[in-house]
């Protein structure tokens, strides 16, 4: 069976490793993949947003099943294009991917169907937005409507910061057309939880919960990043919270998308905050999170390809989805200067025995050697019986890996450990 995975980061590496466990898989192609993924799949130099190139390759190679992993090709309609050619895919169609592609759409969806989220206002012109922030309570959250590489959300603590954020998005176009419309919403407080879910539009199966660490530096300081590390499960996501989320958020979201004629089939990511008034949705993603996938999939004891096929076929209710009771930790090794600017081309050395525990995100092959080519370079993981042991093992592995200008947070999982002790 020939599989094609669209994307080229650490998330895709984790997906590919898991798909390889299925004995029916004969070949996996990664478009475009990266220097580390090349050890586990055949990398093809076709960009994730080159939809026509992806389609042509899939037809030429007679691909049996495709996994479209990143947000951009999903929002652009990659699944629609492939399935029109008879190639079954895992991932939502364009009309469902809008749940991530437009913050305005997702906020209005939640308001219409009574799904708990922060109070908000939508703005299409800058003057109205600037007038609003003059009287809005601080801190407040300002979001670009469209995709912005996970960076289109600014928490403003003062009126001046809010003004700068609005001008940056709407006038200076820091996030391009994504800032043509913005959402200004209430600032919520509480522990954050990420829950990825398999859904075929009829059945919703939440995966194990996780906790991301977005800030670049220890103690949650520094700039916002795509994620500097993750742990699973998240101790704040108790059985009671899970039950409330299923009743008030997960199933209502699935039903809302069906009611809108936008049935969602794929991985629906719920970014949640556990507030004093219960769990609320901070954001939806239309795909596996990165780096959440790197701790969730190692805990999946069922076959990933079988689940993905069941999602496509609409038979998820009949499919076994089983997760381990172990814990998993991922520490991201990044290039010094990320998320702003950083030097590239430094050789990466990973001891052979540690390679199965390293997901490669931003690295290329240069003269046969693996070198850093991105901000987030590696995700180093460990699965153990408990979180403390998993974190210790992950950091032990990090110490053995070398590349010039590498940096990583030293406090991944400490907040979760403190929560477990309470």
N, C-alpha and C positions, 0 to 999 in steps of 0.2 A: 504494500500500500504506500503510495507516494503522498507525502504531506508537505504543504507549503505554509510557512509561518511568516507573515508580513511584520516587519519591525527589526530593530537591531540593537536593543539595549539589554540590561540585566533582567528585566521582566521576561523578555523573549527567550533569553538563555535558560531561565528557570522553566518556562513552558516547554521548550524543546527537550530539556533533560527529562522532564516528566513524560512527554509523549514517547520518548525512546524506550520507555519501559514496556510498551505494548509490542508484543511479539509479531503482530501483523504488519508493523511499520518496516518498510524496506529502505526508504530513503526520506530524509527531511531536507527541504530547501529553506534557507533563510534569506528574505529580501528586505534590506541588504545584508543583515547579519553584522558581525564584527570579527575582529581578529581572534577573540576567544571563542566565540560561537563556532568558528571554523573547525574546531576540534570535534564538535558534536553534530554539525550539519554542513551541507554544501551551501556556501554563501554566494549569492548572486548579486552583482552590483546594479540593482534596480531599487530606486528610492521608494520609501513607504507611501509617498503621495503620487508616484508615477502610476496612476491607475491603469492607463492603457498598456504600459510596459508590464505591469503585474498580470493583466488579463492575457496578453500575448504569450507570456512565459508559461502561465498555467495551462493554456491550451496546447502549446508546443510540447510540454512535458507530460501532458495528460494527468494532471494532478487529481488525486482522488478526494482530497479534503483539504480545505484551507482554514487557517486560523488568522484572523485579522486582529492584531493586538493593540496598536496605538490608536489614540483618539482621532488624529487628523484623517487617515484614510476611511475610518468608520463614518465620520461626519460628512466626508466628501461623497460617500456612497460606494465604497469598494465592494461591500458584500452584495449590493444590488447588481453591480456590474458582473461579478463572478457568477452569481446564481442565475443570472439571465443566460449565461453560457452553459448552465447545467453543472456547475462546480459547487458542491455543498460546502457551506462555510459555518464556522463558529464566530458569532459576532452579530450585533444588531444591524438592521437595515438603516438607511439614511434617515427615514422618518422617525425612527425610534432613537437613534444616536443623538438627536437634537436635545435629549434630556441633559447631555453634557455640553453640546455645541452651543446652547443658548441659555444663559443664566436667567434671562427674562422668561423664557418658556418654562423652565423648571420651577421658578418661584411662583409664576401664575398657575401652574399645574397644582402645586401644593396648596395654594390659597383656594382654588376652585374645589378641590376634593378633600379639604380639611386635614391635610397631612401636616403634623407639627413642624414649624420652621420659624426662623426669626422674622419679626415684622420688617417690612421693606417698602421702598418706593422705587419706581422705575423712571429714568430720565433719558430723553432723546436730545435735549439741547443743554448746552453748558450753563447758560445764564440761570435757568430754573434750578439746576443742580447746585450751583454756587449759592443761590438764595436759600436753598433748603439746608445746606450744611451750616449756615450762619446760626440757625436755631436748633439744629439737631443735637441730641445729647451725645456727649463724648465719653468714652471712645465710640467710634462708629466704623462700620466696615463698608468699603467701596470696592465693587467688583466690576470688571469689564465683562460685557455680555458674552463674548465669544471665547474661543480657545486662546490661551496665552502661555503655553508651556508650564502651566501650574503656577504662574507668577502674577496673574492678573487680579490678585486680591490684596488690598492694602488696608491694614488696620490703622486708622488715624486716631491719635490720642488727643489732638488739639484741633481747633477749627482751622488753623493755618495749614496743618498737615492734610486735613481733608480737602482744603482748597487746592493744594499742590497736587493731590491725587487726582482730583476731578480734571484740572487743567492738563495734567500729564496724560490722562487717558483720552480726553475729548478734544483737546486742542493740539497738543504736541504729538498725539497718535503713538504713544510709546508701545502700545500693543496693536498697532495697525487698526484695521477695521473692527477688531474686537471691542474697541472703545467707543464706537459710534453710539452705542446704547450702554448705559451703566445701571447697576443696581446699588442703592445705598440702603444698608440694613442695620438693624439693631445688633449691638455687640452682645453675644452670649458668653456666659462663663460656665466652666465645668470641664471635666475630663473629656478628651476626644477619643473616639473609637472609630476604627475603620472596619466595615463588614462587607466583604465581597460575597456575591450571591450568584448561584446558577439559576437561571429561569428560562423556561420555554414558553412563557406567556400564560401557562395554566398552573404550573407548579413553581414554588419558590423554595430553593434550598440554600440557606445561608451557609457560608464556609466558616471556618474558625476565625474568631475576631483577632484584630491586631492593633498595634499602637505605632504610629509613625513619629519621627523626630525631625521636624522641618527646618529648624534653625541651624545655621552653619557651625556654631560654636557651642561649647559646653554650657550648661545651665540655661539652655534655650536662649542664648544670646547670638548676635550677629544677624546676617541677612537671611531671608527666607530662601530655601533651596527646594529641589525636587524631592528631598528626603535624604537624611544622613544615616538612617538606620531604623530597624523595626524589630518588634518582638511579637510573639503570639504564644498563647492567647493573651488578650487584654484583660487584666484583673478587674477593671471597672465594668466589664460586660458580664454581669451576673446572670443567672438563670431568669431572675425576675425581670431584669432589663431586657433580656433577649425575648422573653414572652411579650412584653409591652411593645417592643419594636416590630415583632411579627404582626401583632394585631393592629397597631396604629400607623405603621410606616411601610413595612415591606409588602404585605398583601395589598393594602390600599394603593400603593404606587403601581404595582402590577395591574390592578384593576383599572386604575386611572388611565394608564397607557392604552389598555384595551378599549376603554370607553372612548378615547380620543381617536381610535382607529390607527394606533401606532404601536401595535403589539411588540413588546421587547423580548428578543431571544438572544441570550448570550450571557455575559457576566455584567451584572448591575452592581455597581459599587456605591455603598451608602457611607458618606462621611457624616458621622453623628457627633453631637455633643450631649453629654448627660447633664442636663441642667437641674436646678432645684424643682422645676415643674415637669421633669421627665425628659426622655430623650427627644431631641429635635434634629432635623436634617440641616447640616451645614452646606453639603453639596452632594450631587450625584455625579458619578462617572459612568461612561458607557462601556467600560472595559476593565480588565485587571489593573489594579494599582501598582505603582512602582515607587518604592521597593516593598510594598506589602506582599506581593506575589512571592517574593523570595523567602518569606517565612511561612506563608500559608500552604503553598504547594508541597514543600518537604514534609508537611504533616498530613497530607492527603494519602490515605492508605488504599483508596480505590483507584481504578484505572482512569486517567484523565481523558484519553481519547474516547473511551466508551461513554463517558459523561457528556463530552462535547457533541458526540454524534446523537445522543439522546436529546440534548437541547435542540439541535437542528431538527430532529425528527418529531419533536413534540411528545416524547415518551419519557420525560425526566421522572415522572411519578413511578415508573417501573424500574428505575436505575438505582443501584446502590451507590451512595455517596457517604463514605466513612472516613472520619478523621481520627488521628491518634490523640491520646491524652497527654502526649509529651509536650515539651515547650521548644520553641525555635527562636533563635536570635540572629539578626543580620547587622553587621557593622559595615558601613560604606566607607571605602577608602577613596578619597577624592584628590584632585590636583590642587595644590596650594593656590589660592586666589579665587577659586570657585565660590560663589556663582557669578563672579564678574569677569575676570580675565585670568588666564593661566597659561603656562608654557606647556608645550606638547613634545612628544618624541622621546621621552625617557623610557629606557628599557625596564620592563617589569619582570621580576623573578619570583616565581611561585614554586615552592617545593612540590615535587611530583605527587607525593602522598596527600597534599592538601588540595590539589586541583578539583576533586569531586565536590569540594565544599566552597568553591569560588564561582560566583556568577559574574561574567565579564560584561561591563556596561559600555565604557568609553575607552576602547583599546583597538589598535590596528596592528596588522603584521607588516613589519618593515625589514626586508632582507632576512625573512625567516624568524625574526624576533618580535615578541609582543611589546608594543610601546603604548604609552598613554596618548589618547587622542580626544578625550572629552573631560568634562568637569567631574562627573561621578565616574570613577574608573572601574572599581570592583565592589561587589557585595560579598562579604565573607560570612558564611553561616555556620551554625552548629545546632543540631537537634539532640536534645538530651531529655532526661526524665523530668527535670524541673528547670525553671527559668534561670536561677542562679548558676547552675552547672552549665547551661547552654551559653550564657553570657561569658563565663570564664573560658569556655572552650573556644568561642568565637574570637575573643581577644587574644588568646594564646596563638591562634592561627594568624591573626593580623600581624603579630610580632615577627612572624617568620617570612612575611611577604615584603618585598622591597621594590620601590621605585623612587627616583629623586623627586623632591617636592611633594611627597605624599602627606596628606593629613587626614585625621579622622577624629570624631568625637570620642571622648573617654567615658562618657556617662550614659551611653545607650542602655535603656532598661532600668536605670536606677529609680526612676519615678514609679515604674511598675512594681519593682521589688518593695519599695516603701509602701505602696498601696496594699500589697499582699500581706504585709506584716501588721496592718491596721486591724 
